[in-house]
Amino acid sequence: MQVKELIRMVNEEGKSIYNISESEGFSRGTLRQRLIKFGYKFDDESKKWFYTGTNEIEPLDYEICYPSKSKQQPTANLKNSIGAESTDFFTALLQLPLESNKVTNSFKTDKALVDRMKKFIEQVSLPVGKIYSLAVYEFLEKYEPILKELKNSKK
């Protein structure tokens, strides 16, 4: 669900943000806290949410109902679930096999790719490192078997 959908449901349809939060499988205050994080405030007088954030562009198209790690039930077969077309981005992130050892790495790449990635990261509001880890993981899952097959065919 995007921010604009939640705002419409609460402001125009008069639905309770707490009830929506629970119906989406979250704790009562989760969606309220996420709206506040995105720069929204609730006006007690009008009983409506308004954007008061510092960004020039209101984050209406941002995802607000990404799954909570504690509420998510990972599937048993990680490789199949991440590769499945029906698996969404957030489920893939939650199922990413990350070790506790973290490294910092720098590299040079095309500016346009980095700009696209930054825009994506802004929209999902998740840790940069996890998103890059998922990108590297999916790349390796896709191309390591191809490389292995090429090496085997040369023997």
TASUL-V139667 format. One record per residue. RES is the residue in one small letter. PSI is psi in whole degrees, -180 to 180 (* if undefined). Layout:
res=RES psi=PSI
res=RES psi=PSI
This chain:
res=m psi=137
res=q psi=160
res=v psi=-44
res=k psi=-34
res=e psi=-43
res=l psi=-45
res=i psi=-43
res=r psi=-46
res=m psi=-40
res=v psi=-48
res=n psi=-43
res=e psi=-38
res=e psi=-10
res=g psi=19
res=k psi=153
res=s psi=129
res=i psi=-31
res=y psi=-42
res=n psi=-40
res=i psi=-44
res=s psi=-47
res=e psi=-39
res=s psi=-23
res=e psi=-1
res=g psi=18
res=f psi=171
res=s psi=159
res=r psi=-42
res=g psi=3
res=t psi=-52
res=l psi=-34
res=r psi=-46
res=q psi=-37
res=r psi=-38
res=l psi=-44
res=i psi=-43
res=k psi=-36
res=f psi=-4
res=g psi=19
res=y psi=152
res=k psi=149
res=f psi=129
res=d psi=113
res=d psi=-34
res=e psi=-50
res=s psi=-13
res=k psi=39
res=k psi=157
res=w psi=139
res=f psi=147
res=y psi=125
res=t psi=14
res=g psi=174
res=t psi=-14
res=n psi=144
res=e psi=-36
res=i psi=125
res=e psi=134
res=p psi=52
res=l psi=-32
res=d psi=4
res=y psi=147
res=e psi=131
res=i psi=-20
res=c psi=38
res=y psi=148
res=p psi=146
res=s psi=138
res=k psi=-39
res=s psi=-26
res=k psi=-15
res=q psi=135
res=q psi=106
res=p psi=149
res=t psi=161
res=a psi=-39
res=n psi=96
res=l psi=-47
res=k psi=-45
res=n psi=-38
res=s psi=-39
res=i psi=-36
res=g psi=-16
res=a psi=139
res=e psi=-28
res=s psi=-15
res=t psi=129
res=d psi=170
res=f psi=-44
res=f psi=-37
res=t psi=-43
res=a psi=-42
res=l psi=-44
res=l psi=-26
res=q psi=3
res=l psi=125
res=p psi=93
res=l psi=139
res=e psi=167
res=s psi=-19
res=n psi=118
res=k psi=146
res=v psi=153
res=t psi=133
res=n psi=145
res=s psi=151
res=f psi=164
res=k psi=138
res=t psi=177
res=d psi=131
res=k psi=-39
res=a psi=-38
res=l psi=-43
res=v psi=-41
res=d psi=-42
res=r psi=-42
res=m psi=-42
res=k psi=-42
res=k psi=-43
res=f psi=-47
res=i psi=-39
res=e psi=-40
res=q psi=-34
res=v psi=-15
res=s psi=53
res=l psi=165
res=p psi=131
res=v psi=-44
res=g psi=-40
res=k psi=-37
res=i psi=-44
res=y psi=-38
res=s psi=-42
res=l psi=-41
res=a psi=-45
res=v psi=-44
res=y psi=-49
res=e psi=-36
res=f psi=-49
res=l psi=-40
res=e psi=-33
res=k psi=-43
res=y psi=-22
res=e psi=-45
res=p psi=-35
res=i psi=-45
res=l psi=-43
res=k psi=-42
res=e psi=-41
res=l psi=-44
res=k psi=-42
res=n psi=-34
res=s psi=-22
res=k psi=-15
res=k psi=*
